[in-house]
C-alpha cells in the first residue's frame, strides 16, 4: 500500500521546474512476451530482452529518480540495492523490499491499492473482461484473486503460472501517454490504438478511486467523443477523437501545447481545447500539427525543452529548408512543397487565433515572453544537424528528454552526434553510473547541478521507441 502522503500536491506548470513527484511503470513480464507476429499490433517496434532492459537500463533510471526526488529511500543503501543477494527487490512492486516511494510512484502499486476494495475489484474485473472478451468463469476466478496478484495479471496479461489469458500492455511503461497534469488538473487521454484500451481503463479507475488523488477528483478531465460518433460508417474512423500525452506539453502556467500527430487527431485537440477553456484550466493552447508518420509518433519525439532558453529538436521539422528555384516544376505542387511543414496555430481564450511559421518562432516566443528569457534562445539539433545522423538519432529518441530540473536532463547514451551538440552548447555530459556513485559519495548535489545531460544505457529501451519524456508522468513540479 502506498503510504498516505498528506503533502501530495498535483501541480505542474512547466516542462522544466524541479521535478518533485511522477508516475512511472517499471518494465513488467508482459514486455518479455511480445511476439514478432503481434509486435506492430501492440505498438512495439522490436522484441526486447526483458532482463537486460530491467537490470542494465531501467533500474538506473529509478535509482537516479530516487536520488533526486526521494533520497532518504536510497542514500547509503546503494551497495545493498545493487547486490546479487537483493535480487532487485528494491524495484519489484510486489516485494517486501520495494522502495514504495510516494514521489517516484509505481502505477502497479496504485492499481493493487484500489483492488483491495471489493466493489472496485468487481467493477474493474467486469470491465477488463468485457474489453478482452473473457469467459464468465474466468471473470469469477479473477474477482477472487489476491489484489496484488490481480494487478500483475491486468498489466502482464498472464496468470501466476505464466498462462497468457489476454495480451500484455507493454506500452504502460510510457506513462506520459495515459494522462497529463495541467496546473492542478489531470487530463486523461483517449488513445488512438486498441492496444492501449486496457491501460486507459486501469488508469481511469486509479485516478478516480485512489486516495492519493481524492482531493483532485473534481479536477480530473475526460475528453468526450464527438456527438453521435457511433453513427459514423465503417470501422476505420479517420476522424476519431484521440489524444495521447506525448502530444501534450505544459510549457508555462497558462499555456499548453497539443500536437496533432499519428496518435492525436484534430478532433481530439479540438475537444481538449473546449474542455480546458470551459474549466478555466489554461487560457492559451497552441496546436502543432506534424506529419502523420511513424517517425514522428508524438510531438515529444521531435522536440522537448531542456531549460528556459534551450530546446532540443529535429531541424528538418523546424525551419523550412530553402526551396527549389521558382522555375522548378515541383514548386507548382503544394502538397510536395509543404508535406512535411508543421502547421502551428495558437488559440487564446477570447482572442483571434495566431499562427507561427516555424517551430523555432513558437518556442522562442515561449522562452522570451512567458519564461522571462532575455538572451538568445538556443536550439540543440538532433544528430548535430548532420545527415544521416539527425534522422537516425531522432528515431532513437534524441529529442525525447526528461528534465529533472531546469537544465538537468536525461537522454540515451547511443545518440553520439546529439551529445556532441549538447557539449557545443556548454552542457556537461555525464554517464549515469558515475552520477549515481558521486551522489552516493556526496561528490554531487542535485540542488547545485546545472547544464548537465545525464546519459542512460539504452540498447533495449530504445527498441521500444520511447525516451524518458515518454516514460514519465510528472505529477508535481516546482514553479519556475
FIPA-259495 format. One record per residue (C-alpha): residue number from 0; x, y, z. Coordinates in nm, 4 decimals, m for minus. Example, Ala and Ser with C-alpha at 12.3 -4.5 7.8 and 13.67 -1.06 7.14 Angstrom:
{atom 0; {1.2300; m0.4500; 0.7800}};
{atom 1; {1.3670; m0.1060; 0.7140}};
% end
This chain:
{atom 0; {0.0000; 0.0000; 0.0000}};
{atom 1; {0.1349; 0.3413; m0.0917}};
{atom 2; {0.1900; 0.5376; 0.2312}};
{atom 3; {m0.0557; 0.8235; 0.2797}};
{atom 4; {0.1125; 1.1491; 0.1774}};
{atom 5; {m0.0789; 1.4426; 0.3195}};
{atom 6; {0.1620; 1.6793; 0.1463}};
{atom 7; {0.0895; 1.5475; m0.2041}};
{atom 8; {0.0197; 1.8320; m0.4416}};
{atom 9; {m0.0913; 1.7769; m0.8005}};
{atom 10; {0.0607; 2.0766; m0.9758}};
{atom 11; {0.2593; 2.1026; m1.2991}};
{atom 12; {0.3120; 2.4460; m1.4528}};
{atom 13; {0.6116; 2.3822; m1.6811}};
{atom 14; {0.8239; 2.1190; m1.8514}};
{atom 15; {1.1391; 2.2107; m1.6579}};
{atom 16; {1.0560; 2.3110; m1.2992}};
{atom 17; {1.2180; 2.0979; m1.0273}};
{atom 18; {1.0530; 1.7555; m1.0504}};
{atom 19; {0.9012; 1.6547; m0.7153}};
{atom 20; {0.6692; 1.3602; m0.7950}};
{atom 21; {0.5974; 1.1478; m1.1003}};
{atom 22; {0.4178; 0.8316; m1.2050}};
{atom 23; {0.6222; 0.5515; m1.3640}};
{atom 24; {0.5845; 0.1864; m1.4535}};
{atom 25; {0.8849; m0.0438; m1.4488}};
{atom 26; {0.9101; m0.2999; m1.7296}};
{atom 27; {0.6863; m0.5944; m1.6390}};
{atom 28; {0.6804; m0.9547; m1.7564}};
{atom 29; {0.4387; m0.8662; m2.0382}};
{atom 30; {0.7225; m0.6975; m2.2277}};
{atom 31; {0.9010; m1.0309; m2.2334}};
{atom 32; {0.6011; m1.1919; m2.4047}};
{atom 33; {0.5715; m0.9633; m2.7063}};
{atom 34; {0.5955; m1.1876; m3.0143}};
{atom 35; {0.7050; m1.0781; m3.3644}};
{atom 36; {0.3678; m1.1550; m3.5211}};
{atom 37; {0.1910; m0.9167; m3.2805}};
{atom 38; {0.4593; m0.6548; m3.2126}};
{atom 39; {0.3150; m0.3996; m3.4571}};
{atom 40; {m0.0395; m0.4542; m3.3291}};
{atom 41; {0.0851; m0.3998; m2.9742}};
{atom 42; {0.2695; m0.0839; m3.0913}};
{atom 43; {0.6178; m0.2204; m3.0283}};
{atom 44; {0.8887; m0.1753; m3.2870}};
{atom 45; {1.1034; m0.4710; m3.1843}};
{atom 46; {1.1456; m0.7645; m2.9475}};
{atom 47; {1.3232; m0.6613; m2.6276}};
{atom 48; {1.5352; m0.8637; m2.3860}};
{atom 49; {1.3496; m0.8041; m2.0605}};
{atom 50; {1.6224; m0.8858; m1.8086}};
{atom 51; {1.8731; m0.6558; m1.9806}};
{atom 52; {1.6136; m0.3791; m2.0052}};
{atom 53; {1.5467; m0.4057; m1.6333}};
{atom 54; {1.8862; m0.4694; m1.4729}};
{atom 55; {2.1161; m0.2779; m1.7048}};
{atom 56; {1.8927; 0.0100; m1.8145}};
{atom 57; {1.5628; 0.0959; m1.6453}};
{atom 58; {1.6881; 0.0250; m1.2912}};
{atom 59; {1.9396; 0.3085; m1.3358}};
{atom 60; {1.6506; 0.5406; m1.4194}};
{atom 61; {1.4683; 0.4518; m1.0977}};
{atom 62; {1.7821; 0.4918; m0.8866}};
{atom 63; {1.8555; 0.8332; m1.0350}};
{atom 64; {1.4968; 0.9479; m0.9796}};
{atom 65; {1.5198; 0.8357; m0.6163}};
{atom 66; {1.8369; 1.0375; m0.5512}};
{atom 67; {1.6709; 1.3492; m0.6938}};
{atom 68; {1.3165; 1.3060; m0.5590}};
{atom 69; {1.3288; 1.0747; m0.2553}};
{atom 70; {1.6931; 1.0421; m0.1413}};
{atom 71; {1.6146; 0.9052; 0.2053}};
{atom 72; {1.4977; 0.5818; 0.0406}};
{atom 73; {1.8285; 0.5191; m0.1365}};
{atom 74; {2.1128; 0.7225; 0.0165}};
{atom 75; {2.3606; 0.4944; 0.1935}};
{atom 76; {2.1912; 0.1819; 0.0587}};
{atom 77; {2.3219; 0.1686; m0.2980}};
{atom 78; {2.5578; m0.1265; m0.2458}};
{atom 79; {2.2833; m0.3291; m0.0796}};
{atom 80; {2.0310; m0.2412; m0.3533}};
{atom 81; {2.2786; m0.3420; m0.6242}};
{atom 82; {2.3900; m0.6660; m0.4558}};
{atom 83; {2.3137; m1.0039; m0.6122}};
{atom 84; {2.1595; m1.1155; m0.2824}};
{atom 85; {1.8865; m0.8490; m0.3032}};
{atom 86; {1.7701; m0.9891; m0.6405}};
{atom 87; {1.6305; m0.6478; m0.7433}};
{atom 88; {1.3812; m0.6420; m0.4514}};
{atom 89; {1.4052; m0.2595; m0.4445}};
{atom 90; {1.2484; m0.2446; m0.7911}};
{atom 91; {0.9709; m0.5062; m0.7538}};
{atom 92; {0.6304; m0.3626; m0.6523}};
{atom 93; {0.5085; m0.6928; m0.5060}};
{atom 94; {0.8217; m0.7441; m0.2925}};
{atom 95; {0.8684; m0.6521; 0.0751}};
{atom 96; {1.1943; m0.4749; m0.0160}};
{atom 97; {1.0278; m0.2472; m0.2734}};
{atom 98; {1.1079; 0.1227; m0.2367}};
{atom 99; {0.7342; 0.2149; m0.2314}};
{atom 100; {0.8148; 0.5823; m0.2808}};
{atom 101; {0.5358; 0.8401; m0.2699}};
{atom 102; {0.7400; 1.0581; m0.5040}};
{atom 103; {0.8605; 0.8019; m0.7603}};
{atom 104; {0.5191; 0.6379; m0.7739}};
{atom 105; {0.4746; 0.2972; m0.9338}};
{atom 106; {0.1453; 0.2582; m1.1181}};
{atom 107; {0.1230; m0.1132; m1.0287}};
{atom 108; {0.1193; m0.0202; m0.6582}};
{atom 109; {m0.1703; 0.2217; m0.7091}};
{atom 110; {m0.3616; m0.0449; m0.9006}};
{atom 111; {m0.3035; m0.3015; m0.6236}};
{atom 112; {m0.4274; m0.0487; m0.3678}};
{atom 113; {m0.7619; 0.0209; m0.5342}};
{atom 114; {m0.8213; m0.3509; m0.5990}};
{atom 115; {m0.8286; m0.4031; m0.2223}};
{atom 116; {m1.1802; m0.2533; m0.2350}};
{atom 117; {m1.4249; m0.5357; m0.3199}};
{atom 118; {m1.6660; m0.3161; m0.5182}};
{atom 119; {m1.3873; m0.1610; m0.7243}};
{atom 120; {m1.2364; m0.5049; m0.7861}};
{atom 121; {m1.5669; m0.6442; m0.9163}};
{atom 122; {m1.6314; m0.3453; m1.1424}};
{atom 123; {m1.2795; m0.3390; m1.2840}};
{atom 124; {m1.2683; m0.7148; m1.3413}};
{atom 125; {m1.6005; m0.6917; m1.5262}};
{atom 126; {m1.4753; m0.4005; m1.7362}};
{atom 127; {m1.1455; m0.5696; m1.8272}};
{atom 128; {m1.3211; m0.8968; m1.9074}};
{atom 129; {m1.5639; m0.7101; m2.1336}};
{atom 130; {m1.2776; m0.5445; m2.3235}};
{atom 131; {m1.0865; m0.8723; m2.3509}};
{atom 132; {m1.3922; m1.0916; m2.4216}};
{atom 133; {m1.3194; m1.3309; m2.1338}};
{atom 134; {m1.5410; m1.6188; m2.0256}};
{atom 135; {m1.7739; m1.5701; m1.7316}};
{atom 136; {m1.5919; m1.8391; m1.5300}};
{atom 137; {m1.2608; m1.6571; m1.5792}};
{atom 138; {m1.4293; m1.3383; m1.4601}};
{atom 139; {m1.5378; m1.5091; m1.1374}};
{atom 140; {m1.1852; m1.6505; m1.0913}};
{atom 141; {m1.0286; m1.3048; m1.1298}};
{atom 142; {m1.2680; m1.1472; m0.8789}};
{atom 143; {m1.1427; m1.3958; m0.6187}};
{atom 144; {m0.7742; m1.3329; m0.6976}};
{atom 145; {m0.5481; m1.1571; m0.4454}};
{atom 146; {m0.5349; m0.7821; m0.5319}};
{atom 147; {m0.1556; m0.7707; m0.5662}};
{atom 148; {m0.1592; m1.0702; m0.7993}};
{atom 149; {m0.4623; m0.9339; m0.9863}};
{atom 150; {m0.2816; m0.6060; m1.0579}};
{atom 151; {0.0041; m0.8047; m1.2149}};
{atom 152; {m0.2439; m1.0062; m1.4236}};
{atom 153; {m0.4200; m0.6936; m1.5519}};
{atom 154; {m0.0860; m0.5453; m1.6602}};
{atom 155; {0.1015; m0.8531; m1.7877}};
{atom 156; {m0.1976; m1.0446; m1.9290}};
{atom 157; {m0.0761; m1.3646; m1.7599}};
{atom 158; {m0.1774; m1.5714; m1.4591}};
{atom 159; {0.0725; m1.6596; m1.1862}};
{atom 160; {0.1610; m1.9837; m1.3684}};
{atom 161; {0.2550; m1.7752; m1.6766}};
{atom 162; {m0.0576; m1.8771; m1.8713}};
{atom 163; {m0.1467; m1.5878; m2.1015}};
{atom 164; {m0.5191; m1.5051; m2.0795}};
{atom 165; {m0.5055; m1.1840; m2.2799}};
{atom 166; {m0.2499; m0.9601; m2.4467}};
{atom 167; {0.0096; m0.7715; m2.2411}};
{atom 168; {0.0053; m0.3919; m2.2374}};
{atom 169; {0.3765; m0.3232; m2.2988}};
{atom 170; {0.3182; 0.0477; m2.3652}};
{atom 171; {0.2307; 0.1071; m1.9988}};
{atom 172; {0.5987; 0.1926; m1.9398}};
{atom 173; {0.5185; 0.5121; m2.1363}};
{atom 174; {0.3148; 0.6658; m1.8558}};
{atom 175; {0.3211; 1.0103; m2.0201}};
{atom 176; {0.0690; 0.8934; m2.2780}};
{atom 177; {m0.2084; 0.7963; m2.0381}};
{atom 178; {m0.2598; 1.1396; m1.8874}};
{atom 179; {m0.1076; 1.4812; m1.8333}};
{atom 180; {m0.1065; 1.7092; m1.5284}};
{atom 181; {m0.2021; 2.0646; m1.6279}};
{atom 182; {m0.1676; 2.3011; m1.3318}};
{atom 183; {m0.3749; 2.1180; m1.0666}};
{atom 184; {m0.5913; 1.9297; m1.3176}};
{atom 185; {m0.5398; 1.5876; m1.4741}};
{atom 186; {m0.6367; 1.5405; m1.8381}};
{atom 187; {m0.6883; 1.1716; m1.9202}};
{atom 188; {m0.6152; 1.0509; m2.2706}};
{atom 189; {m0.8166; 0.8903; m2.5485}};
{atom 190; {m0.5747; 0.6504; m2.7194}};
{atom 191; {m0.5617; 0.6098; m3.0945}};
{atom 192; {m0.4956; 0.2367; m3.0908}};
{atom 193; {m0.6986; m0.0520; m2.9491}};
{atom 194; {m0.3825; m0.1950; m2.7899}};
{atom 195; {m0.3959; 0.0841; m2.5294}};
{atom 196; {m0.7615; 0.0458; m2.4279}};
{atom 197; {m0.6931; m0.1622; m2.1162}};
{atom 198; {m0.4218; 0.0638; m1.9785}};
{atom 199; {m0.6519; 0.3632; m2.0268}};
{atom 200; {m0.9270; 0.1865; m1.8343}};
{atom 201; {m0.6902; 0.0945; m1.5484}};
{atom 202; {m0.5611; 0.4498; m1.5189}};
{atom 203; {m0.9119; 0.5949; m1.5184}};
{atom 204; {m1.0003; 0.3722; m1.2227}};
{atom 205; {m0.6780; 0.4676; m1.0419}};
{atom 206; {m0.7272; 0.8438; m1.0697}};
{atom 207; {m1.0935; 0.8340; m0.9713}};
{atom 208; {m1.0536; 0.5862; m0.6832}};
{atom 209; {m0.7071; 0.6059; m0.5255}};
{atom 210; {m0.6833; 0.8112; m0.2019}};
{atom 211; {m0.3725; 0.9885; m0.3367}};
{atom 212; {m0.5916; 1.1819; m0.5811}};
{atom 213; {m0.9012; 1.2179; m0.3593}};
{atom 214; {m0.8619; 1.5953; m0.3237}};
{atom 215; {m0.8421; 1.6347; m0.7031}};
{atom 216; {m1.1305; 1.4121; m0.8095}};
{atom 217; {m1.3288; 1.7101; m0.9397}};
{atom 218; {m1.0219; 1.8186; m1.1383}};
{atom 219; {m0.9969; 1.5024; m1.3493}};
{atom 220; {m1.0964; 1.5781; m1.7067}};
{atom 221; {m1.2052; 1.3162; m1.9606}};
{atom 222; {m1.2290; 1.4070; m2.3268}};
{atom 223; {m1.5728; 1.3270; m2.4673}};
{atom 224; {m1.6193; 1.1861; m2.8131}};
{atom 225; {m1.7941; 1.3995; m3.0710}};
{atom 226; {m2.1735; 1.3959; m3.0669}};
{atom 227; {m2.3258; 1.0886; m3.2348}};
{atom 228; {m1.9810; 0.9456; m3.3116}};
{atom 229; {m2.1387; 0.5993; m3.3100}};
{atom 230; {m2.3256; 0.6847; m3.6316}};
{atom 231; {m2.0079; 0.7170; m3.8371}};
{atom 232; {m1.9864; 0.4483; m4.1061}};
{atom 233; {m1.7074; 0.1916; m4.1128}};
{atom 234; {m1.4582; 0.0659; m3.8588}};
{atom 235; {m1.1569; 0.2789; m3.9554}};
{atom 236; {m1.2701; 0.6205; m3.8436}};
{atom 237; {m1.0066; 0.8675; m3.9536}};
{atom 238; {m1.1830; 1.1494; m3.7724}};
{atom 239; {m1.1851; 0.9699; m3.4364}};
{atom 240; {m1.1403; 1.1813; m3.1241}};
{atom 241; {m0.7967; 1.0733; m2.9985}};
{atom 242; {m0.5354; 1.2330; m2.7746}};
{atom 243; {m0.2193; 1.0916; m2.6149}};
{atom 244; {0.0005; 1.2542; m2.3511}};
{atom 245; {0.3147; 1.2518; m2.5650}};
{atom 246; {0.1381; 1.5176; m2.7705}};
{atom 247; {0.0715; 1.7435; m2.4714}};
{atom 248; {0.3265; 1.9782; m2.3105}};
{atom 249; {0.2709; 2.2187; m2.0229}};
{atom 250; {0.5156; 2.4915; m2.1217}};
{atom 251; {0.4069; 2.7735; m1.8873}};
{atom 252; {0.1359; 2.8230; m1.6238}};
{atom 253; {m0.1337; 2.9307; m1.8711}};
{atom 254; {m0.0048; 2.7762; m2.1946}};
{atom 255; {m0.0415; 2.4202; m2.3218}};
{atom 256; {0.0925; 2.2708; m2.6440}};
{atom 257; {m0.1078; 1.9964; m2.8159}};
{atom 258; {0.0403; 1.8054; m3.1070}};
{atom 259; {m0.1707; 1.6651; m3.3869}};
{atom 260; {0.0188; 1.3584; m3.4993}};
{atom 261; {m0.0151; 0.9929; m3.5911}};
{atom 262; {m0.1769; 0.9403; m3.2491}};
{atom 263; {m0.3644; 1.2647; m3.1698}};
{atom 264; {m0.6379; 1.3856; m3.4039}};
{atom 265; {m0.7572; 1.7373; m3.4800}};
{atom 266; {m1.0902; 1.6332; m3.3285}};
{atom 267; {m0.9116; 1.5269; m3.0086}};
{atom 268; {m0.7266; 1.8586; m2.9861}};
{atom 269; {m1.0499; 2.0457; m3.0565}};
{atom 270; {m1.2383; 1.8700; m2.7757}};
{atom 271; {m0.9461; 1.9161; m2.5355}};
{atom 272; {m0.9311; 2.2918; m2.6009}};
{atom 273; {m1.3046; 2.3317; m2.5419}};
{atom 274; {m1.2786; 2.1306; m2.2187}};
{atom 275; {m0.9748; 2.3224; m2.0895}};
{atom 276; {m1.1202; 2.6641; m2.1682}};
{atom 277; {m1.4608; 2.5761; m2.0218}};
{atom 278; {m1.2954; 2.4719; m1.6929}};
{atom 279; {m1.0535; 2.7700; m1.6898}};
{atom 280; {m0.7544; 2.5348; m1.6700}};
{atom 281; {m0.5412; 2.7437; m1.9093}};
{atom 282; {m0.6137; 3.0426; m2.1303}};
{atom 283; {m0.3819; 2.9565; m2.4204}};
{atom 284; {m0.3421; 2.6384; m2.6264}};
{atom 285; {m0.1172; 2.6026; m2.9300}};
{atom 286; {m0.1774; 2.3217; m3.1782}};
{atom 287; {0.1346; 2.1898; m3.3529}};
{atom 288; {0.0319; 1.9690; m3.6441}};
{atom 289; {0.3145; 1.7429; m3.7609}};
{atom 290; {0.3267; 1.4823; m4.0411}};
{atom 291; {0.1406; 1.1595; m3.9632}};
{atom 292; {0.4462; 0.9346; m3.9757}};
{atom 293; {0.5720; 0.6591; m3.7505}};
{atom 294; {0.8991; 0.8557; m3.7281}};
{atom 295; {0.7131; 1.1410; m3.5555}};
{atom 296; {0.4735; 0.9482; m3.3333}};
{atom 297; {0.4149; 1.2418; m3.0925}};
{atom 298; {0.5461; 1.5972; m3.0745}};
{atom 299; {0.7787; 1.4947; m2.7899}};
{atom 300; {0.9631; 1.2742; m3.0383}};
{atom 301; {1.0632; 1.5839; m3.2384}};
{atom 302; {1.1235; 1.8420; m2.9641}};
{atom 303; {1.1420; 1.8801; m2.5851}};
{atom 304; {1.2540; 2.1587; m2.3535}};
{atom 305; {1.5955; 2.1410; m2.1859}};
{atom 306; {1.5974; 2.4684; m1.9897}};
{atom 307; {1.4275; 2.8079; m2.0018}};
{atom 308; {1.6274; 2.9215; m2.3030}};
{atom 309; {1.7172; 2.5867; m2.4642}};
{atom 310; {1.5237; 2.3273; m2.6654}};
{atom 311; {1.6330; 2.0077; m2.8406}};
{atom 312; {1.4664; 1.9347; m3.1745}};
{atom 313; {1.4761; 1.7760; m3.5179}};
{atom 314; {1.5728; 2.0556; m3.7548}};
{atom 315; {1.4067; 1.9060; m4.0625}};
{atom 316; {1.0727; 1.9785; m3.8924}};
{atom 317; {1.1684; 2.3257; m3.7770}};
{atom 318; {1.2921; 2.5944; m4.0146}};
{atom 319; {1.1878; 2.5000; m4.3665}};
{atom 320; {1.4716; 2.4118; m4.5963}};
{atom 321; {1.5475; 2.6511; m4.8804}};
{atom 322; {1.3027; 2.5957; m5.1627}};
{atom 323; {1.3773; 2.4852; m5.5150}};
{atom 324; {1.4305; 2.7583; m5.7776}};
{atom 325; {1.0978; 2.9085; m5.8859}};
{atom 326; {1.1240; 2.7535; m6.2326}};
{atom 327; {1.1354; 2.4002; m6.0897}};
{atom 328; {0.8180; 2.2034; m6.1772}};
{atom 329; {0.7882; 2.0764; m5.8177}};
{atom 330; {0.7044; 2.4271; m5.6996}};
{atom 331; {0.3686; 2.4077; m5.8748}};
{atom 332; {0.2566; 2.1286; m5.6425}};
{atom 333; {0.1774; 2.2490; m5.2913}};
{atom 334; {0.1490; 1.9002; m5.1471}};
{atom 335; {0.5107; 1.8342; m5.2425}};
{atom 336; {0.6401; 2.1640; m5.1075}};
{atom 337; {0.4554; 2.1628; m4.7773}};
{atom 338; {0.4038; 1.7952; m4.6975}};
{atom 339; {0.6489; 1.7962; m4.4038}};
{atom 340; {0.5933; 2.1518; m4.2837}};
{atom 341; {0.4332; 2.1728; m3.9378}};
{atom 342; {0.1201; 2.3834; m3.9039}};
{atom 343; {0.1118; 2.5927; m3.5865}};
{atom 344; {m0.1992; 2.7739; m3.4653}};
{atom 345; {m0.2305; 2.9378; m3.1236}};
{atom 346; {m0.5689; 2.9805; m2.9566}};
{atom 347; {m0.6083; 3.2291; m2.6716}};
{atom 348; {m0.9373; 3.2435; m2.4875}};
{atom 349; {m1.1443; 3.5379; m2.6100}};
{atom 350; {m0.8951; 3.6374; m2.8843}};
{atom 351; {m0.8396; 3.5696; m3.2518}};
{atom 352; {m0.6100; 3.2731; m3.3309}};
{atom 353; {m0.2462; 3.3424; m3.4153}};
{atom 354; {m0.0178; 3.1423; m3.6441}};
{atom 355; {0.3567; 3.0731; m3.6400}};
{atom 356; {0.5604; 2.9875; m3.9477}};
{atom 357; {0.8240; 2.7773; m3.7727}};
{atom 358; {0.8690; 2.5782; m3.4528}};
{atom 359; {1.1654; 2.7977; m3.3593}};
{atom 360; {0.9388; 3.1036; m3.3671}};
{atom 361; {0.6879; 2.9412; m3.1313}};
{atom 362; {0.9485; 2.8078; m2.8871}};
{atom 363; {1.1412; 3.1361; m2.8875}};
{atom 364; {0.8171; 3.3187; m2.8079}};
{atom 365; {0.7548; 3.0834; m2.5129}};
{atom 366; {1.1075; 3.1249; m2.3741}};
{atom 367; {1.1176; 3.5026; m2.4083}};
{atom 368; {0.7609; 3.6166; m2.3461}};
{atom 369; {0.6415; 3.3527; m2.0990}};
{atom 370; {0.9544; 3.2260; m1.9213}};
{atom 371; {1.1381; 3.5578; m1.8979}};
{atom 372; {1.4499; 3.4817; m2.1038}};
{atom 373; {1.6368; 3.7958; m2.2027}};
{atom 374; {1.9226; 3.6421; m2.4011}};
{atom 375; {1.9378; 3.4295; m2.7128}};
{atom 376; {1.7151; 3.1230; m2.7246}};
{atom 377; {1.9247; 2.8179; m2.8167}};
{atom 378; {1.8328; 2.5117; m3.0218}};
{atom 379; {2.0218; 2.1829; m2.9972}};
{atom 380; {1.9531; 1.9782; m3.3089}};
{atom 381; {1.9231; 1.6017; m3.3306}};
{atom 382; {2.2368; 1.4395; m3.4684}};
{atom 383; {2.4090; 1.7799; m3.4555}};
{atom 384; {2.2021; 1.8508; m3.7689}};
{atom 385; {2.4229; 1.6201; m3.9772}};
{atom 386; {2.2703; 1.3797; m4.2291}};
{atom 387; {2.2005; 1.0899; m4.1810}};
{atom 388; {2.2584; 1.1124; m3.8040}};
{atom 389; {1.9794; 1.3645; m3.7492}};
{atom 390; {1.7100; 1.1177; m3.8597}};
{atom 391; {1.8854; 0.8106; m3.7148}};
{atom 392; {1.9185; 0.9634; m3.3688}};
{atom 393; {1.5694; 1.1142; m3.3699}};
{atom 394; {1.4434; 0.7595; m3.4281}};
{atom 395; {1.6260; 0.6551; m3.1080}};
{atom 396; {1.4789; 0.9457; m2.9098}};
{atom 397; {1.7498; 1.2091; m2.9218}};
{atom 398; {1.4752; 1.4720; m2.8884}};
{atom 399; {1.2770; 1.2930; m2.6159}};
{atom 400; {1.4408; 1.4134; m2.2942}};
{atom 401; {1.3106; 1.4396; m1.9388}};
{atom 402; {1.4091; 1.7465; m1.7354}};
{atom 403; {1.4680; 1.6702; m1.3673}};
{atom 404; {1.5142; 2.0432; m1.3188}};
{atom 405; {1.5913; 2.3462; m1.5332}};
{atom 406; {1.8970; 2.2417; m1.7357}};
{atom 407; {1.9434; 1.8858; m1.5988}};
{atom 408; {1.8059; 1.6298; m1.8425}};
{atom 409; {1.8141; 1.2559; m1.9118}};
{atom 410; {1.8823; 1.1084; m2.2546}};
{atom 411; {2.0070; 0.7939; m2.4247}};
{atom 412; {2.3798; 0.7198; m2.4460}};
{atom 413; {2.3592; 0.5959; m2.8052}};
{atom 414; {2.2924; 0.9336; m2.9708}};
{atom 415; {2.6549; 1.0402; m3.0109}};
{atom 416; {2.6123; 1.3300; m3.2519}};
{atom 417; {2.3372; 1.4844; m3.0399}};
{atom 418; {2.5697; 1.4528; m2.7390}};
{atom 419; {2.8292; 1.6491; m2.9362}};
{atom 420; {2.5703; 1.9209; m2.9968}};
{atom 421; {2.4975; 1.9398; m2.6222}};
{atom 422; {2.8680; 1.9796; m2.5477}};
{atom 423; {2.8962; 2.2613; m2.8043}};
{atom 424; {2.6115; 2.4388; m2.6278}};
{atom 425; {2.8035; 2.4282; m2.2974}};
{atom 426; {2.6486; 2.1240; m2.1298}};
{atom 427; {2.8417; 1.8801; m1.9156}};
{atom 428; {2.7783; 1.5214; m2.0217}};
{atom 429; {2.7881; 1.2547; m1.7508}};
{atom 430; {2.7247; 0.8810; m1.7503}};
{atom 431; {2.4513; 0.7705; m1.5078}};
{atom 432; {2.6749; 0.5118; m1.3406}};
{atom 433; {2.9274; 0.7757; m1.2385}};
{atom 434; {2.6492; 1.0154; m1.1384}};
{atom 435; {2.4948; 0.7579; m0.9028}};
{atom 436; {2.8279; 0.6856; m0.7376}};
{atom 437; {2.9021; 1.0565; m0.6940}};
{atom 438; {2.5582; 1.1169; m0.5475}};
{atom 439; {2.6127; 0.8288; m0.3052}};
{atom 440; {2.9552; 0.9661; m0.2048}};
{atom 441; {2.8327; 1.3274; m0.1681}};
{atom 442; {3.0508; 1.4354; m0.4590}};
{atom 443; {2.7448; 1.5666; m0.6432}};
{atom 444; {2.4433; 1.7553; m0.5107}};
{atom 445; {2.1195; 1.7534; m0.7144}};
{atom 446; {2.0390; 2.1018; m0.5810}};
{atom 447; {2.3518; 2.2563; m0.7349}};
{atom 448; {2.3725; 2.0607; m1.0611}};
{atom 449; {2.3134; 2.2670; m1.3737}};
{atom 450; {2.3554; 2.2435; m1.7519}};
{atom 451; {2.4023; 1.8669; m1.7454}};
{atom 452; {2.2990; 1.5883; m1.9807}};
{atom 453; {2.2926; 1.2537; m1.7976}};
{atom 454; {2.3393; 0.9623; m2.0359}};
{atom 455; {2.1361; 0.6475; m1.9719}};
{atom 456; {2.2048; 0.2980; m2.1165}};
{atom 457; {1.9568; 0.2299; m2.3936}};
{atom 458; {2.0247; m0.0752; m2.6112}};
{atom 459; {1.6925; m0.2396; m2.5181}};
{atom 460; {1.4855; 0.0600; m2.4053}};
{atom 461; {1.5371; 0.2331; m2.7391}};
{atom 462; {1.3837; m0.0656; m2.9192}};
{atom 463; {1.0538; 0.0238; m2.7540}};
{atom 464; {1.0534; 0.3626; m2.9364}};
{atom 465; {1.0270; 0.5989; m2.6442}};
{atom 466; {1.2624; 0.8061; m2.4321}};
{atom 467; {1.2477; 0.9290; m2.0736}};
{atom 468; {0.9977; 1.2034; m2.1528}};
{atom 469; {0.7642; 0.9219; m2.2623}};
{atom 470; {0.8490; 0.7127; m1.9550}};
{atom 471; {0.7364; 0.9750; m1.7045}};
{atom 472; {0.4116; 1.1363; m1.5962}};
{atom 473; {0.5085; 1.4383; m1.3825}};
{atom 474; {0.2560; 1.4994; m1.1041}};
{atom 475; {0.4359; 1.7788; m0.9199}};
{atom 476; {0.6929; 2.0326; m1.0355}};
{atom 477; {0.8092; 2.3411; m0.8519}};
{atom 478; {0.7035; 2.6693; m1.0114}};
{atom 479; {0.9778; 2.8396; m1.2089}};
% end
